């Protein structure tokens, strides 16, 4: 496994690293970026026409039509969420757990953030009844809930919200007059796209949903920050789009010209980009299944991963083994597993989960090898799980969790 970087450790302010795919850059994208490297002109706030046209086509192909005037680009999804939160005002609602970067930006703006429990079937989407109760409670206490952030393909849980759950949650949010931000960063990383139905809330509530997609999810390396947003049609959507551009202007949040060129090319989805994306998704899906089997086989709990490059593991059943190791909460567990695994294992508290719950997010990227050559070999191999370096990484993961299972059985009190 790749060793944990220094950014995998840190104080309470530390935010978990994005689940990078760990793979070499697609040569075609690198060539587009290199060809634009000499472009020094400042890009327009919200994106140049060519980038917006490409983003419009990207959304159109996903059943979310949007003319370029309803699209905006920024150097990463966090900038867009900051701008949306500032433009909409009010209190913010998010699922528990949720992507680690959602809540800090609202708090940065002085906006209260309220976590809402998720249904048993999935993460990323609040339980509709819990959402209604939270909104009622916040209003009774003098709050002003206006914004709900959710994701259909979720970080950290790697689950996809079933359409019926999404329908119920969107109906509850609409009834309370909330604006929704749908983070669809991971929608193009479904492990079984033919068997998994993904429904965007923008399809159900087109006048109250803004869709945000960070291209680091499936199209660009995470070190090339670029994201796009699709705004609702109509007067309210136009006004929100204008206010978001004002905030992006104040922040100086422009996509760098070389990155904008690569982003526009990737959003056009030419054959090499699509082929590479599909190969990468398939690779991470296979590794995720193997990692899931390793952790659940040792007695930990994790929902089967359906999207992305990660899984969310609950080690509560192994608490008896972890307590003698000095692990009493998610922060302790993060430090313990990061050291044992040799890769970042951010605790659930980073994602708004309870500190006392023994949960971590594990990424599949570090299981692909230590070098670019090993990771490239994974991408091209028809049987990546049979490669020696992948087998060693998975055996190490399995061994660590099996040891915890054996210790838990040894320490479990007699009944």
N, C-alpha and C positions, 0 to 999 in steps of 0.2 A: 504494500500500500504506500501511497505517497505520504510523506511526513506532514504533520499538521504545521501550517504556516503560523507565523507570529500573529497574524490577524485572527486566527482561530481562538486566541486567548484574549483576556482583557477585562476591564472593569465593567460595571453594570451598564455603562453607556454602549458597550460593544454591540454591534448588530451582526448577526450571522452572515457569513458570505453567501452570495447568490449561488444556488446549486449549478455550478458551471458544468458544461458537458465534458471538459477535460480533453477535448479532441483538437487536433491541429486545425488551423483555419482552412476553409475551402479555398484552393488556389485561385479560382475564378473571382471570389470576393476580394481576396488579397490583391489581385491584379487591378480590380476596379478602384480599391482604396489607393493603391500606389499611383494609378494614373491621375487621381485627383489630388495627390499630395501637394502639388505646387499651387493649388487654388487657395489664395489667401483672403479672398473677399468674405466679408461677414454675411452670414446667412440671415434671411428675414426671420423675425420672431414668429414661431408657429410653423416654420418650414417653407422652403421654396416651392414654386408651382410644380416642378417635376416630382418632388417628393410627395406632395399632397395628392397629385394625380395617381401615383403608384399606390399610396395608402388607400385612396378611394376604391381602386380596383381590388385591392386585397379584401376590404370589407365587403364589397359587392359579391365576390366569389363565395363569401360565407353567409350569404343571405341577409346582409346588413347594408342595403344600399345607402350611399352617402356621397353627395357631390363634394368636390374638393373644398368648397367653402364651409363645409361642416366638419372638416378634419383639421387637426393641429398636430404638430410634431414637437418633441422636446428631447433634451439629452437625458433620456431615461424616464421611466414611469414615475419615480418619486417626484420629479419636478412637476409633472402633470397633476399628481394628487395634491401637492401643496397648492397649486394654482386653483384647482377645483374646490378644495376645502376653504381657501380664502375667499373665493368668489361666491360660494353658496352660503357661508355663514352658519351659525347654529352649532348644535352638538352633533357628535359623530357616533354612529353605531357600527360595530364590527363583530364578526363571529368570534367565538372562543374555541379553539385557537385560530389565529389568522396570520397572514404573512407578516414577518417581523417589522417590515418597513412602514406598515399602514399607520399604526397608532402614533409613533414618534412625531410624525409631521403635523398631525392635528394638535398634539400637545405643544409643539414648537410655536404654533399660532395662538396658543392659549385656549384651545377648544377642548372641552371635556370629551372624553372617549368612554363609551360604555360597551362592555363586552356582553354578547348574548350567546347562550349555549346553542350548540348545533344538534341536529337530529341524529339518531343512532346510525342512519344509513350512510352518512357522509359528513365531511367537514366543508368549510368554505361558505356555507349558507346558514343563516340563523334558523333555528326552529321557529315556525310562524307564531305559535302560541307564546313562546318565550319572548319573541320580538314584540308582540302586542303588549305583553305585561311590562316589558322594559320601557317601552314608549310611554305607557300610562304612568308608570312610577316616576320617570324622569319629569314628565309634565306636572305631576302632582307636587314634585319638589321644586318647581319653578324653572326647570330646564326647557330647552328649545331644540329638540331633536329634529334635524333636517336632512341629514345625509346618512345613507347606509352603504357601506362598502362590502362587497361580497365577491366570490369567485366561483365559477362553475367547475373549473379544473384547478384544484387547490394546492397551494403551498401554505402549510406544511404537510397536510394529511395525504396528499397524492391521490385523493378521491375525486370523483365526478358526481355532481349533484344529479339525482334522477329527475326527469322532467316534472313528475308530479310534485316532488318536494319544492322544486323551483317555482312552479305555479303557485303553490300555497304561500310561499314566502313573498313572492312578488305581489300577490293579491293583498296580503296583509300590509306590506309597505305602501302600496298604492292607496289603500284605505286610510292610512295615516298621513298621507301627503308627503312622503319622503322622496327625495331624489336618490337614485341608485347610481353608484359607480361600479361597473362590472369589470373586474380585473380579469382579462382573458389572455394573460401572458402565456399560459400553458395549454391553451385550447388545441394547438397543433401538435401536441406531444402525447395524444391518446395512445395507450399501449395496444388497444384492440379497437381501432376506429370503426370497423364494420359491426362490432357488437356493442359499442357504447354510444348511446344517444346523448349528444351534448346540445342543450338548449340555452341560448343566450337570453337573459331577461330583456334585452333590447327588442327581441322578437315579440314579447308579450306586452311590454309597456314602452312603446317606441318614443313617447313624448316625455318620459321622465328618467331615461337611462342614458348615461354616458359610458361608452366602452373604452377601456384603456388596455393597450397591448404593448408590453415591453419586448422589443425584438430579440433580446437576449434569451427569451424562452425557447425559440426554435430557429431563428433566422440569422442572428449575428453573434459573434463572441461577446461575452459579458463585458469585456474591456472596451468595447466600441459602443458607448451609450447612445441609444436611440429608442424612442417610443412614440406611438401614435395614439390619438384619441378620436373617437367618433361621437359627435354631439347630436342631440335630438333635433328633429326638424321643427320648424315653426318659430314664432316670435321668442318664446322663452329659451329655446335652444340657441337661437342667434345671439340673444343677450348674454347667455352664459358663455358662449364661445368668445364674445368680445371681452368679457371680464377676465376670462382665463388668459387671453392674449395680453391684457394689461398687466397681469401678475407676472407672466413670463418675461415681459419687457422689463419690469422692475427688477427681476432676478437676473436679467441678462442670460436667460436660459435658451441658448441657440444651439442647434446641432452643428458641429464642426463640418465644414464643407466636404472633406474626404469621407467622413462617416456618413454624411447625408447621401453621398454618391453610392456608397455601399448599401445603405439602407434602402434607397430607391430601387436599386438593382434587385436586392433580395425580396422586397415587397412585390415586385413584378413576377416572382416565382418562376424564373426560367427553369428548364429541365434539370440542369446540374444542381441548382439550389434545392429543388424539390427532392431529387434523388438522394442528395447528401442528408437532408433533413430526415427523410424516411429511414435511411440506414442508421442514423444516430438514434432516432427514437426507438427503432427495433432493438438496437444494441442495449440501450439503457433499460428497456422493458425486460429483456432477458436477464440482465444482471439484477434488476429489482426483484424479479420473481425468485431468483436464487437467494438473494439477501433476505427476502421475506421468509422463505422456508427456513433459513438458518436461525433467525431470531424467534420465530414462532415455534420451531422445533425444540427450542430450549425453554419454552414456557412463557416467553414474553408475548404481549398482544400487539398486533398491528393489523389495520385494515389492509386487504390486498391492494397494492398500488395499481392505479388505473391511468396515471398520467405523470409526466414530469420525470425528474431524475433524483428522486428521494423517496423515503418512506418515514412514517411517524410511528415510533415504537414506545409502548407503555411497558416499563419494567416493574410495575407494581407487583405482579405475581412473584418476582424474584427479590422482593424487599428483604427477606430474611438473609439472603446472601450478601446484600449490599450494605446492610446496617453495620456489620462488623468491619467493613472496609471504610467506615466513616461517611457513608453516603446516606444522607437523611432527606435531601430535597433535590430539586432539578439542577440547581447550581453545582452541588456536590457531584451529581451524576454526570453533568457535562464535563467537569474536570477529570473525573475518574475514567470515563469512556474515551475522552480525547487522548489521554495518556496511554490507555490500553490499546486503542485501535490505531493510533498514529495518524489520526485525521480528525478534523473538527466534528464534534457531535453536540451541536447547540441544544441546550435544555429547553423544555417546553415553556419555561417562563419567558424566554425570548419572544415567544409567539402569543403572549397574553394568557397562557395557560396557568393553572395554579402552581405556585412554587413548590408546594408539598407533593405534587404528583410527579412520579418518576418517569418523565417522558422526554424523549430526544428525537431530533430529526437526523436521520442518516442519509447521506448523499451517495449516489452510485458512482459518480465521477472518479473518486479516489480509488475505486476498486478496479479500474481499467489499466493500471500500470504506473510505473514511476517515471517513464521517459516518453517523449513524443513518439518515438519509434514503437514502443509497446502499445500505446494508445491507438496509433494509426493501424497497427496490426489488428487490434480488436475491431476496428471499424470495417476492415476489408475481409475479415475471416467469416466464413459461413457458420463456423461453430466457435464463437468467441469464448464460451464457457469452458472449452477444452484447452484453451491456451494455458501454458504452464503458469504464467504470471497472474492470470485471472484465477486459476485454480488455487494458487497459493494465497491470494488475497481473500477469497471466499472461505478457504479452510481456516485461515487465521480468524476471520469473523466468527465462523461457526465454533471454533475452539474456545474463544473468549466467552461466548454466550453459553456454550455447554458447561464450561467451568462454573459459571454463575448458577446454572440449573442444578448442578451437582452440589454446590455449596448450599443452595436454598433447601434442597432435600435433607442435607445433613443438619442444617440449623433449624428446620421446621419443628416447632414444639409438638410433642405427642398429643394426640386427641384423646 
